[in-house]
């Protein structure tokens, strides 16, 4: 089974795909006029400017739901595996895909808002919706929706539940099956509460968990502040094949940096647009900017914090493709959360494993929760009628897969998770490139209205986006009577 998983991963995560991700991000960065730089301050302001409604969550709740998906196991375990396979240079390529990918995130989330629909009293949307309405391709939309529902119901939550079970066993000797039951109970509470319940939970947990983790990193970085210049120099030299010690993994640094970067920040992957579509907002660009900012939070803050802790304390090994150790600072230690545990233990040996286990649990459970929401959004797309029985069956399958993964080997969980991420990203990046014009029209309209001193209101007909008009006519009419 592991050989089949590896073969599929090699096919999906080819060099062509790595180049596609980087080139798409660069293209969107240029065509939006470096929006991730120009509107950085405005992104933060937008988090708190609008509230929720009966149909949609607030921008901050949508941001929290998206961050719940972006900030997960990839920020702790993913960073460690990227360093192990690609050396310190992999971190630069994680930064690169985050910077360029934030423009991709802007495009996909703006499209999700443009083409969102009201289903059963709540806003839903995402790639399947904008592919069908924007590209007018029902078959392509169905294909993406099926791939995404399978990935988010079966593949992606597996990594999160497995990582929780392993870390809780290592830190507190909790049997993996007990952790599996606990995860299922928490997810069940969130799942059966719907999108608004998940938004409220994410709004509480996400800021707390991210802040606690970053504060710990800041403390460790402050202890090693004199080494900051040398560590950054090491990252840049390794990224451009200027560090002889890591010349054997130069290609792997790019590949693993992009691979783990996309897994962590989800830019262009097609998952975050589902949360973006659920938001109540007056203009799609507002939510596009909020989601672009969430990529920064994930990679430039949380992933960088993990990387610096690991590199400061030399808590890592680097292995080339043949399995030979290029760097072996920790003999016998496999890549994963243990790298981060060792880094924290350098300064706080009394509670390092416990702190990382708790942080990883918070990260992973909210990420799994966001995947459930995405699976449900695509179920809504595939099921044109309100089918309660099928919905319950899908939810039970999700909980069953979560429990199964918690008692299985990590390598299998990560392997199938990478397949799910790559398959969705392939389809979505092609789709948002084809559909870029409506998103760019919306951006031009938003900039124009702001220059006129207005709080932008989206009226799609006025800018030539006719197939999004029906839903937005209802939204604007309701807002006019509030």
C-alpha positions in Angstrom: 0.0 0.0 0.0 2.8 2.4 0.9 4.4 1.8 -2.6 1.1 2.8 -4.3 0.8 5.9 -2.1 4.4 6.9 -3.0 3.8 6.4 -6.7 0.7 8.6 -6.6 2.5 11.3 -4.7 5.4 11.3 -7.2 2.9 11.7 -10.0 0.9 14.5 -8.4 3.8 16.4 -6.8 5.9 16.5 -10.0 8.3 19.3 -10.9 5.7 20.6 -13.3 3.2 21.1 -10.4 5.8 22.8 -8.3 6.5 25.2 -11.2 2.8 25.7 -11.7 2.2 26.8 -8.1 5.1 29.3 -8.1 4.3 30.7 -11.6 0.6 31.1 -10.8 1.4 32.9 -7.6 3.8 35.2 -9.4 1.3 35.9 -12.2 -1.5 36.8 -9.7 1.0 39.0 -7.7 1.8 41.0 -10.8 -1.8 41.2 -12.2 -3.2 42.4 -8.8 -0.4 45.0 -8.5 1.3 43.3 -5.5 -2.0 43.5 -3.5 -0.5 41.4 -0.7 1.9 44.4 -0.1 -0.2 47.4 -1.0 -3.2 46.4 1.1 -1.5 44.8 4.1 -2.7 47.3 6.7 -6.2 47.3 5.1 -6.3 43.5 5.4 -6.0 43.7 9.2 -8.6 46.5 9.5 -11.1 44.4 7.5 -11.1 41.6 10.1 -13.2 43.7 12.4 -15.3 45.9 10.2 -18.4 43.8 9.7 -20.5 41.4 11.7 -22.3 38.1 11.1 -25.9 37.5 10.0 -28.5 34.8 10.0 -27.0 33.5 6.7 -23.3 34.2 7.1 -20.5 34.3 9.6 -18.5 37.5 10.3 -15.3 38.2 8.4 -13.3 37.5 11.6 -15.1 34.1 12.0 -14.4 33.3 8.4 -10.8 34.3 8.9 -10.6 32.1 12.0 -12.2 29.1 10.2 -9.7 29.5 7.4 -6.8 29.9 9.8 -8.1 26.8 11.6 -7.5 25.0 8.3 -4.2 26.7 7.5 -2.6 26.6 11.0 -2.4 22.9 11.8 0.0 19.9 12.0 1.9 21.4 9.0 3.1 24.2 11.2 4.9 21.8 13.6 5.4 18.5 11.9 5.4 19.8 8.3 8.1 22.3 8.9 10.3 19.6 10.5 9.8 17.2 7.6 10.6 20.0 5.1 13.9 20.7 6.9 14.7 17.0 7.2 14.2 16.5 3.4 15.4 19.8 2.0 17.6 21.4 4.6 17.3 24.9 6.0 16.8 26.2 2.5 13.3 24.7 2.4 12.2 27.4 4.7 12.9 30.1 2.2 10.8 28.3 -0.4 8.0 28.1 2.2 8.2 31.9 2.5 8.3 32.2 -1.3 5.1 30.2 -1.8 3.4 32.0 1.1 4.2 35.5 -0.4 3.2 34.5 -4.0 0.5 32.2 -2.8 -1.2 35.0 -0.8 -2.1 36.5 -4.2 -3.5 33.1 -5.3 -5.5 33.0 -2.0 -6.9 36.5 -2.8 -8.1 35.4 -6.2 -9.7 32.1 -5.1 -11.5 33.6 -2.1 -12.8 36.6 -4.0 -14.2 34.2 -6.6 -15.8 32.2 -3.8 -17.6 35.3 -2.6 -18.7 36.4 -6.1 -20.3 33.0 -6.8 -21.6 32.0 -3.4 -25.2 30.8 -2.9 -27.7 30.6 -0.1 -28.3 27.0 0.7 -30.7 25.9 3.5 -30.3 29.4 5.1 -26.5 29.6 5.1 -24.0 30.9 2.5 -22.0 28.2 0.9 -19.5 28.3 -2.0 -16.0 27.3 -3.1 -14.3 26.0 -6.2 -17.1 23.7 -7.3 -19.6 26.6 -7.2 -17.3 29.1 -9.1 -16.2 26.5 -11.6 -19.9 25.7 -12.5 -21.1 29.3 -12.5 -18.0 31.1 -13.8 -16.6 28.5 -16.3 -20.1 27.1 -17.0 -18.6 23.6 -16.7 -20.8 21.3 -14.7 -18.6 18.2 -15.3 -15.4 20.0 -14.1 -17.2 21.3 -11.1 -18.6 17.8 -10.2 -15.1 16.4 -10.6 -13.6 18.9 -8.2 -16.4 18.5 -5.7 -16.0 14.7 -5.6 -12.2 14.9 -5.3 -12.5 17.5 -2.5 -15.3 15.7 -0.6 -13.3 12.5 -0.6 -10.0 14.3 0.4 -11.6 16.3 3.2 -13.8 13.6 4.5 -11.2 10.7 4.4 -7.7 11.8 3.6 -6.9 15.2 5.2 -8.4 14.7 8.7 -6.3 11.5 9.0 -3.1 13.5 9.3 -4.6 15.7 12.1 -6.0 12.8 14.1 -2.9 10.6 13.8 -0.7 13.5 14.9 -2.8 14.2 17.9 -2.9 10.5 18.9 0.9 10.1 18.5 1.8 13.3 20.4 -0.6 12.6 23.3 0.8 9.1 23.6 4.4 10.4 23.6 3.7 13.2 26.1 1.1 11.8 28.4 1.1 8.0 27.6 -2.5 8.3 26.4 -3.5 5.2 24.4 -4.1 6.1 20.7 -7.6 4.7 20.7 -8.6 6.9 23.7 -7.3 10.0 21.8 -9.3 8.7 18.8 -12.5 8.6 20.7 -11.9 12.1 22.2 -11.3 13.6 18.8 -14.5 12.0 17.4 -16.5 13.4 20.3 -15.2 16.9 19.8 -15.6 16.8 16.1 -19.0 15.4 16.4 -20.1 18.3 18.6 -18.7 20.8 15.9 -20.0 18.8 12.9 -23.6 18.6 14.1 -23.7 22.2 15.1 -23.2 23.5 11.5 -21.1 26.2 10.0 -21.9 28.9 12.5 -21.1 26.6 15.4 -17.7 25.8 13.8 -17.1 29.5 13.2 -17.7 30.3 16.9 -15.4 27.5 18.1 -12.7 28.5 15.7 -13.1 32.2 16.8 -12.3 31.2 20.4 -9.6 28.6 19.9 -7.5 29.9 16.9 -6.3 33.2 18.3 -5.5 31.6 21.7 -3.5 28.7 20.3 -1.6 30.7 17.7 -0.7 33.4 20.3 0.5 30.9 22.9 2.7 29.1 20.4 4.2 32.3 18.9 4.9 33.6 22.4 6.8 30.4 23.3 8.8 30.8 20.1 9.5 34.5 20.8 10.9 33.5 24.2 13.2 30.9 22.7 14.3 33.3 19.9 15.1 35.9 22.5 17.4 33.5 24.2 19.2 33.1 20.8 18.8 36.6 19.5 22.5 36.9 18.6 22.2 34.0 16.2 19.4 35.5 14.2 21.6 36.9 11.4 23.6 33.7 11.0 20.4 31.5 10.8 18.8 33.7 8.2 22.0 33.7 6.2 22.0 29.9 6.4 18.5 29.7 5.1 19.2 32.0 2.2 22.5 30.3 1.3 20.9 26.9 1.4 17.9 28.0 -0.7 20.2 29.1 -3.6 22.7 26.3 -3.4 25.4 28.5 -1.9 25.9 26.3 1.2 28.1 23.3 0.4 26.8 21.2 3.2 23.3 21.2 1.7 24.1 21.2 -2.1 22.9 17.6 -2.3 19.4 18.6 -1.4 19.0 21.8 -3.4 16.2 20.5 -5.6 14.6 18.9 -2.6 14.7 22.2 -0.8 12.5 23.8 -3.5 10.2 20.8 -3.8 9.7 20.3 -0.1 9.4 24.0 0.7 6.6 24.4 -1.8 5.0 21.1 -0.9 4.9 21.7 2.8 4.2 25.4 2.3 1.0 24.6 0.3 0.0 21.9 2.8 0.4 24.4 5.6 -1.0 27.7 4.2 -3.4 26.1 1.7 -2.9 29.0 -0.8 -4.4 27.9 -4.1 -5.4 24.5 -2.8 -9.1 25.3 -2.9 -9.9 24.7 0.7 -10.0 28.2 2.2 -12.6 29.5 -0.3 -15.2 27.4 1.4 -14.8 29.5 4.6 -14.5 32.7 2.6 -17.8 32.0 0.9 -19.6 31.6 4.3 -18.7 35.2 5.3 -21.2 38.1 5.4 -19.6 41.0 3.6 -20.6 43.9 1.3 -17.9 43.2 -1.4 -16.1 40.0 -2.4 -12.7 41.7 -2.4 -12.9 42.3 1.4 -13.0 38.6 2.1 -10.3 38.0 -0.6 -8.0 40.4 1.3 -8.8 38.8 4.7 -7.9 35.3 3.3 -4.7 36.6 1.8 -3.7 37.9 5.2 -4.4 34.5 6.8 -1.6 33.0 4.6 0.8 35.5 6.2 -0.3 34.5 9.7 0.2 30.8 8.9 3.6 30.7 7.2 5.4 34.0 7.9 4.5 33.9 11.6 3.7 30.4 12.8 5.9 28.3 10.4 8.8 30.7 10.8 8.5 30.5 14.6 8.8 26.7 14.4 11.7 26.8 11.9 13.7 29.3 13.9 13.3 27.2 17.1 14.5 24.1 15.3 17.4 25.8 13.6 18.6 27.8 16.6 18.9 24.7 18.7 20.3 22.4 16.0 17.3 20.1 16.7 17.2 18.5 13.2 18.7 16.0 10.8 18.9 16.3 7.0 18.6 13.2 4.8 19.1 13.0 1.0 16.9 11.0 -1.4 19.1 7.9 -1.0 18.5 7.9 2.8 22.0 9.1 3.6 22.4 11.6 6.5 23.9 15.0 5.4 23.4 16.4 8.9 22.8 14.2 11.9 22.4 16.3 15.0 20.0 13.9 16.6 21.0 10.2 15.9 18.0 7.9 15.7 15.3 10.6 15.7 12.8 10.6 12.9 11.5 13.8 11.3 8.4 15.2 12.9 7.1 16.8 16.1 10.1 15.4 18.0 12.3 18.1 16.3 10.2 20.8 17.8 10.0 19.1 21.2 13.8 18.9 21.3 14.0 22.6 20.4 11.7 23.6 23.2 13.3 21.2 25.6 16.6 22.9 25.1 15.3 25.8 27.3 12.2 24.2 29.0 13.0 20.5 29.5 10.3 20.1 32.2 7.3 20.6 29.9 8.5 20.6 26.3 6.7 17.5 25.1 3.5 18.4 27.0 3.4 21.9 25.6 4.0 20.7 22.0 1.4 18.0 22.4 -1.2 20.4 23.6 -0.4 23.0 21.0 -0.4 20.4 18.3 -3.8 19.1 19.5 -5.3 22.6 19.3 -3.8 23.1 15.9 -4.9 19.7 14.6 -8.5 19.6 16.0 -9.5 22.9 14.5 -7.9 22.0 11.2 -9.8 18.7 11.1 -12.9 20.8 11.9 -12.3 23.0 8.9 -12.0 20.0 6.7 -15.3 18.7 7.9 -16.8 22.1 7.0 -15.3 21.8 3.5 -16.6 18.3 3.0 -20.1 19.5 4.0 -19.9 22.5 1.6 -19.2 20.1 -1.3 -21.9 17.7 -0.1 -24.2 20.7 -0.4 -23.1 21.2 -3.9 -23.6 17.6 -4.9 -26.9 17.2 -3.1 -29.4 19.6 -4.6 -32.0 18.6 -2.0 -31.8 18.7 1.8 -31.0 15.0 2.3 -30.6 14.6 6.1 -29.9 10.8 6.0 -27.0 11.1 3.5 -25.6 14.0 5.4 -25.6 11.9 8.6 -24.0 9.0 6.8 -21.2 11.3 5.5 -20.6 12.7 9.0 -20.3 9.2 10.5 -17.9 8.2 7.7 -15.7 11.2 8.6 -15.7 10.3 12.3 -14.9 6.7 11.4 -12.0 7.7 9.3 -10.7 10.0 12.0 -10.7 7.2 14.5 -9.1 4.7 12.1 -6.3 7.1 11.3 -5.6 7.8 15.0 -4.6 4.1 15.5 -2.6 3.8 12.3 1.0 4.5 11.2 1.9 8.2 10.6 3.6 7.5 7.2 0.3 6.2 5.7 -1.7 9.2 7.1 0.8 11.7 5.6 1.0 9.9 2.3 -2.7 9.9 1.6 -3.0 13.5 3.0 -0.4 14.7 0.4 -2.4 13.0 -2.4 -5.6 14.8 -1.3 -3.8 18.2 -1.1 -2.1 17.8 -4.4 -5.2 16.6 -6.3 -7.3 19.5 -5.1 -4.6 22.1 -5.8 -4.0 20.8 -9.4 -7.7 21.4 -10.3 -8.1 24.6 -8.4 -5.1 26.5 -9.7 -6.0 25.7 -13.3 -9.6 26.9 -12.5 -8.7 30.2 -10.8 -6.3 31.0 -13.7 -9.1 30.5 -16.2 -11.5 32.5 -14.0 -9.1 35.3 -13.1 -11.0 38.0 -15.0 -14.1 38.3 -12.7 -11.8 38.5 -9.6 -9.7 41.2 -11.2 -12.8 43.1 -12.3 -14.0 43.0 -8.7 -10.6 44.3 -7.5 -10.7 47.2 -9.9 -14.3 48.1 -8.8 -13.2 47.9 -5.1 -10.2 50.2 -5.6 -12.4 52.6 -7.6 -15.1 52.9 -4.9 -12.5 53.3 -2.1 -10.9 56.2 -4.1 -14.3 57.8 -4.2 -14.5 57.6 -0.4 -17.2 54.9 -0.4 -17.5 51.7 1.7 -17.5 49.4 -1.4 -20.8 47.6 -2.3 -20.7 44.8 -4.9 -23.1 45.2 -7.8 -21.9 42.6 -10.3 -24.0 43.7 -13.3 -22.3 47.1 -13.3 -18.9 45.6 -13.8 -20.0 42.9 -16.3 -20.3 39.8 -14.0 -23.9 38.8 -14.9 -23.9 35.2 -13.7 -23.4 36.3 -10.0 -26.1 38.9 -10.0 -29.1 36.9 -8.6 -27.6 36.2 -5.1 -26.0 39.6 -4.8 -29.2 41.4 -5.7 -30.8 39.7 -2.7 -27.9 40.6 -0.5 -28.0 44.2 -1.5 -31.7 44.4 -1.2 -31.6 43.0 2.4 -28.8 45.3 3.4 -30.8 48.3 2.0 -33.7 47.5 4.4 -31.5 47.0 7.5 
